Amino acid sequence: MTSVDLSGKTAVVTGSGRGLGLAYAKALASAGAAVVVNDVDAEAAESAAKSIADAGGRAVAVAAPVGSSETADALVAAAVESFGGLDIMLTNAGVLRDKVLWKMTDEEFDTVINVHLRGTFTCVRAAAVRMREQGGGGRIIVAGSPTGQRGTFGQTNYAAAKAGIVGMMRTWAMELARNEITVNALIPVAATAMTRTIPFFAPHVEALEKDGVPLPDALRRGEGFGTVEDVAGLVVFLASDAAAQVSGQAIGIGGDRLALWSHPQERLVSFADGGWSAEEIAAAWPSTLGRSPETVGVPAPQQ
């Protein structure tokens, strides 16, 4: 079996002061990697790094908001100065500013795009520069979302950012292949502060957090919804030698479910000699492409 031991590797994990990011950072450290913990909250970042060190791992904290090139460069520099290099970049930092389209402000849109989309771009660019300079390949893991794959009511900004991240991932997988740098997106579903706002999940998340009540099989298997720790195994795998040939993929994980998301592709095709006029499309649509339209939205949980 190919090793998932990360001893001697160094990882940067953005947004890792709590939640999914903290679970990722702890899992990478447990597998042997040194970790640069990043969070906009300095206290959360320091606490996360301390928890890793207390468990026998190696970690340093960098408190800074992602988005700017300055933060991205500082995170890479921290990895190099503290641990001698950079092998793994995991972009997880994110915020929500949910509103329906007609109520969403420019600021609410721009804030989410800056943290998720621009923050992923700047951090991955800085990581790619360093990895290419030092040689030896590397691992880049970006965080997508079911919302970016399917859409969710009230999340124009978040859906756009997460769809854009997966689109960039596919391009980067091609651009960095020659350097033996893999690039993949994970599509997690887990009990977090974000999913706590979904009414169907809320009571289960509250029972898990307050009383340690395990999530039921209907969620873990039926919805692919579990704890943050359930997601971390995919991160360690993608960061390891075992995933050396895995790149350009969007991989879902949550609860008991592991899934490969498809890439967008033509599903139905019709032809007309000389091309299509508007009238010809209108006449042909019901019996051709209109027979099986694509659905939108993340499927609602089964009650």
N, C-alpha and C positions, 0 to 999 in steps of 0.2 A: 504493500500500500504506500502511495506517495505521501511524504511527510507533510503535516500541517504545523510542524514546529517552526516558530517564528524567531527563535533565538538569534541574536545578532542583527535583527531588523529594527528599523525605527519607523514609527507611524505618527502622522498628524491626524487628529480627529477634531473637526470643527463642531462647535455646539455640543461639547461633551461634558458639560457640568452636571447634567441631570438627564433623566429619561433614556431614550434610545441611545443617544450619544455616549452617555456614561456607560451603558451596557456594552457598547462597542469597544470603548477604551479599555474597560476591565477585561473583556474577553481577549483582546489583542495582547494585553500585558500578561495575562495568564498563560497565553501561548508562547511567551518569551520575548515579545517585542517591547522596546522602550517607546513610550508614548508622550507626545506633546498634546496636552489637554488644552482645549480652547473653549472659552465661553465669554459672552459679553459681561456676565456677572463675575467679578473678580473673586468673590467669596466662594461661589459655586465651583469655579475653576480650581482654586487652591484646595478646596475640600475634596474634589474628585482626585486630584493628583496625590493628595495625602492618603486617600483610601487605597489607591493603587500601591503606593510605597509601603503602607502598613501591611498589605497582603504579600509583600516580598517582591513587588515589581518595581520598575523604574519609570518615573514620570516627572515632567515639569509642566507648569501652568503658564499659559499666555492669555491674559484677559484683554480682549479686543473684539469689536464688532466686525464680522466679515463683510465683505463687499468691496473694500478698497484694495488697490494693489499694495499699499503700504502694509496692511494687515497680512495679506498673503505672503509677502516677502518676509515679514517678521516671523511668521509661523515656520517657514522653511528654514530661516536663519536659526531659529531656536532648536530645530531638529539637528542641524549641522553642528552648531556650537556645543550643544549639550551631549549629543550622542554620536557625532561624527559623520552623519549622512542622512539621507531620506530614502526610504524604500516603499512606503505606503502612504497615500493621501486619501483620506475618507472625508468627503464633504457632507456634513449632516446638518449644519446650522440652519435654522429656519424660524420664521414667525408667521402668524396668521393675522389677517385683517379682513374678516369675512363680511361681505355685503352683497346684496343683489346688484346687478349691473347698474341700474339707474340710480342707485344710492351710493355707489362706490366713488370716493374722491380720488383725485390725482395722487395725493399723498399716500392713501391706503394702497393704491396700485403700485406706486413706485417703491414703497417700503418693502413690500413682499418680493418684488422683482429684484431689488438691489441685494437683499440678503440671500435669497435662494439662487436666482439665476446668475446675477453678476458675481456673487460670492463664490459660487461654484466655478465660474469661468476664471476668476482671478487666482483662486487657490490652485486649480488644476494647471493653469498656465505656469505659475511659479514652480509647482512640483515637476512639471514636464521639463522645464529648463534645467532644473537641478539634476533630475534623473538622467537626462540625456548627457549632461556634462560629466557625471560621475561614472556612467556606463553600468553594465550589470543588470539592466532591466528595471522593472518596478511594477507596482500595483496601484491603480487608481480606481476608487470605488465612489460612486456618486449616489445620492439618495433621491429616488423618484417617489412616486405615490400612485395608488389606484386612481386618485383624482386626475393626475396628469395623463393617465392612460384612457380614462373613460369620461371624466368630467364630474363635477358635483355642484349642485345648486348652491349659489351664493359664494362661489370660490373662483371667480374669474381670474384674479391675480395669481392665486396659488396653482390653479390648473395650468395657466399659461407658463408659469415658472417651471413646474415639474415636467410638463411636456417638452419644454425647451431643453431642460437638463438631459432628458433621455435622447433627444435629437442630437445634442452636442456629443453625448457619449458615443453614439454610433460613428460620428465623424472622427473623434479622437482615437477610437479603436483602430481606424484605418491609418491615421496619420502617425501613430506611435508604434505600430506593429514592427517596423524595422528595428526599433530600439528595444524590442522585447518588453515593452511596457503594455500591460493589459489594462483595459478600461471597461468597467461593467457598472450597471445600475442595479441597486437593490430596491425592491418595491415592498416595503414592510407594512404589516398591519399588526398593531400591538396596543396594549392598554397604556396610554400616555395621557398627558394633559390635553393633547389635541383631541384624541378619541373620546375623552371623558365628556366632551360637549355633545356627543351624539346620543340622543335619548335612549335608543335601544341598548347601547353598550353601557351607559352611565351607571345603572345600579350594579352591574357585574364588576365594573372597574372599582366602584366604591367598596363593594364587599371584599374584593381582592386586596385593596390597599389598607382598609381598616381592620379587617378580621382575618385576612389570609385565606379567604374562601376560594378554592380553585375554580378556574373558569370551566363551565360545563362543556361536555363534548360537542354539543350543538354549536358552540362558538369556536372551540379549538379546531374541530374538523370541518363542521358545516360552513363556517364563515372564514376559516383560516385566521382566527383572531386569538392571540395569546399574550404572553408577557413580553417585556422587552428582552429578557434573557433568551426567549425562544428565537429571536431574530439573530442573535450574536454569532451563532455557529456559521451562518452563511458568510458573515464578514471575515471570520478567521479563515474559512476555506478559500474565499476569493483573494485573500492576502497571501496565501501560501503557495508553495511549489506545486501542490496538487492541482492548482488552477492555472498552471502556466499556459495551457492551450485554450483557456476560456476567455474570450474577449468579445466586446460588442453586444453583450447580452443584457436583457432586462429580466431580472429574476425576482419572483415574488416569494415571500416567506411570512408565516404567521401561524401561531398555534402549532398544529400538526401538519400543516400544508407547506409544501415546497413546489413552486410552479415556474414555468418558463413562459413569459409573455411573448406574443407574436409581434413581429414588426409590421407596421402598416404596409399593405400591398393591395394591388388591384384584385378584387374578388369577383366582380362580374364585368364582362366586356361585351360590347356590341359594335358592329361595324356597319357603315353605310357608304356605298360607292360615291366618291366625290365629297364626302364629309356630311356634317349634320347641320341642318337649318333648325331654327327654334321650333318651327311647326312640326318638323319630322321628329325632333326629340319629344315634343308633347304627345305625338301620336304613338310613338314606340315605348315611351317610359313605362306605362302600366304593365306591359307584357315582357319587358326586358329588365333593366336595372331596378325598376320600381317594384318588381315581384318580391324582393327580399332586402329591404333597406336595413342599414346598420342601426343598432340601438345606441342610446347615449345614457350616460350616468352609471355610477357604481350601483350594482344591484342592491336593492334593499334587503336587509337581513330577514331571514325566514322567521316568522313569528311562531 
